[in-house]
Amino acid sequence: MVTHTLVFSFPETMSGPDRERFFSELADTIRGTGLAESFDHRPHLPLPSDTHAPVFVSSAMAEVRCADLAALKKLSVHPLLGEFVLRWHDRFPYQVVWINSDATSPLA
């Protein structure tokens, strides 16, 4: 099982209902590809030290789980996902970083 973890930073102009729509549509898009085993997302829990974040202040995170790296590679270039990203990024230019990890690999 491979996990694709995304950390989002949304602009202040993106309202709570907009964020709910974003994640609802993202979940539908990912499930619609048939390539992911699961999708989950959660909001960031702010701390006072967030103002010192060296990259950006996080807004939320999401996890996509795929059976293997091959499935994740197919998902990452799937046209439905590309359309979703372009549409939402045009409306709300958000930032995102991610990491891919294998649940079977031991932590160092």
Stockholm file with secondary structure:
# STOCKHOLM 1.0

chainA/1-108         MVTHTLVFSFPETMSGPDRERFFSELADTIRGTGLAESFDHRPHLPLPSDTHAPVFVSSAMAEVRCADLAALKKLSVHPLLGEFVLRWHDRFPYQVVWINSDATSPLA
#=GR chainA/1-108 SS CEEEEEEEECCTTSCHHHHHHHHHHHHHHHHHHTCCSEEEEEECCCCGGGGGCSSCCCCEEEEEEESSHHHHHHHHTCHHHHHHHHHHHHHSCCEEEEEEEETTSCCC
#=GC SS_cons         CEEEEEEEECCTTSCHHHHHHHHHHHHHHHHHHTCCSEEEEEECCCCGGGGGCSSCCCCEEEEEEESSHHHHHHHHTCHHHHHHHHHHHHHSCCEEEEEEEETTSCCC
//
